[in-house]
Amino acid sequence: MMKETLHRPFEIEVKEMEYFPVKKRKLNFFELIYIVNGTGIQYVNGNQFSYRKGNLFLLTPQDSYSFDITTQTCFLFIRFNEYYVRSKSPHDKDAVQCVENILQNASHRPGCILKNKTDKPLIAVLMESIISEQEHQQIYFTRITEQIVNTIITIVARNIALKLPKKIKENTGELVLEMLHFIQQHIFEPHLLNTEKLSTRFSVAPNYLGRYFKKQTGETLQDYITNYKVRLIETRLLHSDMRINEIAIELNFTDESHLNRTFKKIKGMSPSAFRKQYTVINTKVPV
């Protein structure tokens, strides 16, 4: 596997490709990949997603990914590291910390990052502007490009925030964002996610941890963990060929029946029915 390092805080690259030259890439930086045109399949952490023009992907440090190109594709790559985010607004440290934590809470799942419909045409215009600035390179083009990238990163952070617990706001304390990041990072290690371990890890009294988490997120700690697991189950049902018992083992359910009961309670249908429904929809609506 090729592991890549970013030598500058921020890079832009536009590439037209008929095939993706690297079978699997792993990064130590953030990478936004915009599909200017073309179709194919994106692979991320063992899952897959059919891409098309206008999709925007966020790859985070330690994600493993590749592309299988069906029709010639023009990619716009925007690469940046944490230092780039932190250095953007030294007079607004809370805003920088918020964006940084939200990016770290990206779910490492495949698919377009844009969930807010009104942001899609805005992103298209911003990406076209970046391409134009790169092509013409008129005076101040680097500074203008940087300002456009800052706006894009903020829009991406907003779209990620829309998927966080319902009470998470821009002024939410740093501690709960760190908790969410830790839970997502260790979702496959349930022994690290009990109240005792979390209270020790974050220096919060065990009898206060649950109340604090619910006040900040609108969900109990256990509900958040369960709901996040269900989101991961959805990803595997829609974007992989994993069997349900394999998903149950990966996510540390007691057995397949336990996973089925949990999923049905939240989604109102069994995992098999969910996968079948998506397959039917996907055959009717071209991607």
TANORWO-V172741 format. One record per residue. PHI is phi in radians with two decimals (none if undefined). OMEGA is omega in whole degrees, 0 to 359 (* if undefined). Layout:
[[PHI:OMEGA] [PHI:OMEGA]]
This chain:
[[none:179] [-1.48:176] [-1.86:188] [-1.97:180] [-2.10:177] [-1.62:185] [-1.56:175] [-2.20:182] [-1.09:191] [-2.72:180] [-2.48:175] [-2.17:176] [-2.59:175] [-2.02:183] [-2.41:173] [-1.69:185] [-2.35:171] [-1.74:173] [-2.58:181] [-1.53:192] [-1.22:183] [-1.91:182] [-1.19:180] [-2.68:181] [-2.06:174] [-2.33:189] [-1.98:167] [-2.07:180] [-2.58:175] [-1.53:177] [-2.44:172] [-1.69:180] [-2.15:180] [-1.84:179] [-1.59:179] [-1.22:172] [-2.87:180] [1.93:180] [-2.44:178] [2.88:182] [-2.24:174] [-1.74:176] [-1.96:178] [-2.40:175] [0.88:176] [1.52:178] [-1.94:182] [-2.40:182] [-2.63:177] [-1.35:183] [-1.81:178] [-2.69:180] [-0.93:176] [1.64:177] [-1.28:176] [-2.23:181] [-1.96:174] [-1.98:174] [-1.86:183] [-1.84:178] [-0.91:179] [1.45:173] [-1.16:176] [-1.97:186] [-2.62:172] [-2.78:177] [-2.26:171] [-1.95:188] [-1.50:178] [-1.56:174] [-2.09:184] [-0.76:189] [-2.17:172] [-1.75:179] [-1.78:169] [-1.96:181] [-1.76:172] [-2.12:184] [-1.99:179] [-2.69:179] [-1.94:183] [-1.13:179] [-1.06:180] [-1.06:180] [-1.11:184] [-1.17:186] [-1.48:188] [-1.29:186] [-2.50:184] [-1.07:181] [-1.64:180] [-2.34:186] [-1.10:180] [-1.11:180] [-1.14:178] [-1.09:180] [-1.09:179] [-1.09:180] [-1.07:181] [-1.07:180] [-1.17:179] [-1.14:177] [-1.07:179] [-1.20:179] [-1.64:172] [-1.00:194] [-1.51:178] [1.02:179] [-1.90:178] [-1.32:174] [1.91:181] [-1.14:182] [-1.32:185] [-1.42:179] [-1.82:180] [-1.57:188] [-1.00:183] [-1.23:180] [-1.44:186] [-1.12:177] [-1.16:178] [-1.14:178] [-1.08:180] [-1.03:179] [-1.13:181] [-1.13:179] [-1.17:177] [-1.07:179] [-1.15:178] [-1.09:180] [-1.06:180] [-1.09:180] [-1.10:180] [-1.19:181] [-1.26:187] [-1.61:176] [0.82:176] [-1.34:182] [-0.94:180] [1.21:183] [-1.10:180] [-1.15:180] [-1.15:179] [-1.12:178] [-1.03:181] [-1.09:179] [-1.15:177] [-1.14:179] [-1.08:177] [-1.01:179] [-1.13:180] [-1.07:179] [-1.07:179] [-1.15:177] [-1.13:177] [-1.07:178] [-1.04:178] [-1.09:181] [-1.18:174] [-1.20:181] [-1.07:179] [-1.11:181] [-1.70:176] [-1.39:179] [-0.86:193] [-1.06:183] [-1.62:179] [-1.19:180] [-2.17:181] [-1.10:183] [-1.70:179] [-1.09:184] [-1.04:180] [-1.07:185] [-1.04:183] [-1.20:176] [-1.13:176] [-1.13:177] [-1.09:180] [-1.07:178] [-1.07:180] [-1.10:180] [-1.07:180] [-1.13:182] [-1.15:186] [-2.03:184] [-1.09:179] [-1.57:180] [-2.20:187] [-1.03:180] [-1.13:179] [-1.60:189] [-1.93:176] [-1.41:185] [-1.00:182] [-1.09:182] [-1.18:181] [-1.19:180] [-1.14:177] [-1.20:184] [-1.09:186] [-1.92:176] [0.97:177] [-2.09:181] [-0.99:183] [-0.94:182] [-1.34:178] [-1.86:186] [-0.96:183] [-1.09:180] [-1.13:180] [-1.09:183] [-1.10:181] [-1.18:179] [-1.11:183] [-1.40:188] [-2.03:183] [1.45:179] [-2.28:171] [-1.25:179] [-1.01:181] [-1.16:178] [-1.11:180] [-1.10:179] [-1.06:180] [-1.13:180] [-1.11:178] [-1.19:176] [-1.08:180] [-1.11:176] [-1.08:178] [-1.19:176] [-1.09:178] [-0.97:181] [-1.01:182] [-1.22:177] [-1.17:185] [-1.53:191] [-2.17:175] [-2.56:177] [-1.84:179] [-1.09:174] [-1.32:184] [-1.11:179] [-1.18:176] [-1.21:177] [-1.14:180] [-1.06:179] [-1.16:182] [-1.05:185] [-1.67:172] [1.10:169] [-1.35:181] [-1.00:177] [-2.86:181] [-1.11:180] [-1.09:178] [-1.07:177] [-1.07:181] [-1.02:181] [-1.13:181] [-1.10:182] [-1.11:182] [-1.17:179] [-1.07:184] [-1.56:186] [-1.71:178] [1.39:177] [-2.71:181] [-1.30:176] [-1.00:180] [-1.11:179] [-1.16:178] [-1.08:180] [-1.12:180] [-1.14:179] [-1.06:180] [-1.12:181] [-1.09:179] [-1.13:180] [-1.09:185] [-1.17:179] [-1.39:181] [-1.61:185] [-1.98:180] [-1.09:179] [-1.52:*]]
